[in-house]
Amino acid sequence: MNEEADISIKPTDLRGILKYVPQFRNHIFVIALDGSIVADENFPNVITDIAVLRSLNIKIVLVHGIGYQLRWLSEERSVEVSDLYGSGTTDEKTLKLATEACAVVNHKMGEALTHASIRYATTNAVRASDVGILRGIDYGASGKVDKLDLDLFNTLLEKDITPLLTPIVFDRDGRSLRVNSDQLAAEVAVQLRASKLIYLTPFEGLIIDGNAVQNIPVEELRTLIESKKSSIDPRLLSKARFAIHALDEDVPRAHILDGRVFGGLLTEIFDKVGLGTMIHANEYQRIRPARKKDVQAIYNITRTGARTDALRPKTRQAIETAIGDFFVYEIDDSIIGCAAIKAFANSETMELGSVYVHNFYEGKGVGRKMVEYAIIEAKKRQAKKLIALSTQAYDFFTRSCGFAEGSLNDLPAIRQQDYVANGRHSRILIKQLS
Ligand SMILES: CC(C)(COP(=O)(O)OP(=O)(O)OC[C@H]1O[C@@H](n2cnc3c(N)ncnc32)[C@H](O)[C@@H]1OP(=O)(O)O)[C@@H](O)C(=O)NCCC(=O)NCCS
C-alpha cells in the first residue's frame, strides 16, 4: 500500500467532511509548528493540509518554533546557548543565534507557503515585553506576549492573508525578545477567539505515562499536572500548560499532534477520534439529550445496527415519538452514537436500548461513556434497576459496563409480553442502581 492510500480519511466519509465546511467557515485555527516539523520531510505535506483548510475558508494563523534549528546552530558554531525553547533565560549570544534560526525557519515557511499559493505576511502584529527578573533570576532577552494589534490581524484575515508569527517578537521600542512559541500560539488563539489551537510536534500526541492519549478533559489534565507532573513527558509539559490556559480562556479545543504523519492535520480535524490528542472541556458535554432535529441522524445510525440484527428496527416515526428517551454522543456537531432510556409506568426499572456507536468510532470508549451517562440519568430519575436486552453485545454490557445476567422476571410485566412476542431471544442484562 502506498503512503497516500494509507491516509485514514476514506472517500465514504466525504459527506461527514463536507458537513464541517459550513461549520468551520471563517473560524480561526491557530497552528503552531515546532522547528523540528519545519525541518521534517513531511513539512511540505503539512503545508498542503493547511492549503486544504484555507480552501474551506478556515482562517489560519501560523506560529513557528525554532528550538531544533537553534540546537543545530549552537552545535555547529560551538556556542553554548542559555535556553533552547524560549522559556528560560536568553543571553545576548543566544538571542543572536535565535534570530538567525528564526530567519532560516521563516524563510523555509515562506518558500513552502508560496509553493502552496498561500498568501501570508510576517508582521509586527504581536508586541512583547520582557520577562524581567523573576525570583532573583534575570531572564535577559526572554519575552512574553504583551499586546496584539487585533486590527492588523483582522485586516489580514479578512483579506485571506495568513499571518505568520515568529518567536522573536519586538517590544514597544523595537527591541527583539525571544518568546516561547507555545505561549505565543496560545495567547494569539485566546485573543483572536480561535476555535482551535493546534500544536504540531514530533510526538504522537500528549504522552502520559509513556502512551499518547487520544483525548483528555482539561480538568483531568490540570489535576495530573498539579498532582503527578512526572507522568507527562517533560518535552510536552509547556504545550499541555498553554493548552490549559487557552481552554480556560474559552478556546474550545486544543490539539497536540504528530506533524511527521502524512495527512495528520486533516485526519485530526475531520476525524475527531483521529490521530493525536484533543484537549477539550468536559467529557459528558459531548453527550446530550436528543432533539427533534436529530431524528434523521439517529435513524441512520440505528438502521445499520438493525441490519446486523444487533438492534430492533425502528421507524423514523417511532424515533420521533420517543425522542425524549434518546441521548446522543456528538463530536463537533456530528452525531456518532446514540442510546435511549425508557421508563415503564409504575415501575422502578428503566430500560437502556438503541445503544449504537458508528462503526468508524467503535472501540474508542464512546459506548461505555454512553452507558455511564445512561446510568447517571436513570439514577437521577429515581430508577432502582436498569435493564438492557442484547443479541450481540452481551460481553460489552457484562465485562465493560458491569451488567449481570438477568431473567424474564427482571422485566416489567408489559416488557415481558413484548419479549415473548418478538422472538428475538435477546440476553437479559441488569444493573442494580441502588
Ligand atoms: C456495542 C457497542 C455499543 C460498543 O461501543 P464501543 O464504543 O465500540 O465500545 P467501547 O469502546 O466503549 O468499548 C468498551 C469495551 O467493550 C468492548 N466491546 C465493544 N463492543 C463489544 C461487543 N460487541 N462485544 C463485546 N465486547 C465489546 C471493547 O473491546 C472494550 O473493551 P476494553 O475496555 O477491554 O478495551 C458498539 O460496538 C455498537 O454500536 N455495536 C452495534 C450495536 C449493538 O450491538 N448495540 C448494543 C445493543 S443495545
The ligand as a Gaussian input file, in Angstrom:
#p B3LYP/6-31G(d) Opt

LIG

0 1
 C      -21.620000      -2.435000      21.468000
 C      -21.187000      -1.015000      21.169000
 C      -22.281000      -0.050000      21.590000
 C      -19.895000      -0.724000      21.950000
 O      -19.491000       0.610000      21.707000
 P      -17.950000       0.996000      21.588000
 O      -17.850000       2.472000      21.642000
 O      -17.348000       0.307000      20.437000
 O      -17.375000       0.368000      22.936000
 P      -16.216000       0.909000      23.871000
 O      -15.113000       1.443000      23.037000
 O      -16.792000       1.789000      24.908000
 O      -15.746000      -0.472000      24.471000
 C      -15.651000      -0.761000      25.790000
 C      -15.194000      -2.208000      25.895000
 O      -16.187000      -3.107000      25.371000
 C      -15.631000      -3.973000      24.404000
 N      -16.634000      -4.188000      23.357000
 C      -17.082000      -3.286000      22.471000
 N      -18.035000      -3.843000      21.680000
 C      -18.191000      -5.105000      22.091000
 C      -19.037000      -6.189000      21.681000
 N      -19.915000      -6.088000      20.678000
 N      -18.922000      -7.340000      22.346000
 C      -18.027000      -7.476000      23.360000
 N      -17.205000      -6.506000      23.798000
 C      -17.290000      -5.339000      23.170000
 C      -14.429000      -3.223000      23.893000
 O      -13.475000      -4.133000      23.356000
 C      -13.921000      -2.522000      25.127000
 O      -13.194000      -3.436000      25.901000
 P      -11.847000      -2.988000      26.670000
 O      -12.274000      -1.905000      27.637000
 O      -11.401000      -4.241000      27.316000
 O      -10.937000      -2.472000      25.606000
 C      -20.864000      -0.816000      19.660000
 O      -19.893000      -1.739000      19.276000
 C      -22.053000      -0.959000      18.762000
 O      -22.690000       0.032000      18.462000
 N      -22.394000      -2.195000      18.298000
 C      -23.502000      -2.411000      17.408000
 C      -24.843000      -2.226000      18.065000
 C      -25.069000      -3.063000      19.313000
 O      -24.755000      -4.225000      19.369000
 N      -25.636000      -2.405000      20.330000
 C      -25.964000      -2.997000      21.602000
 C      -27.381000      -3.432000      21.595000
 S      -28.394000      -2.481000      22.682000

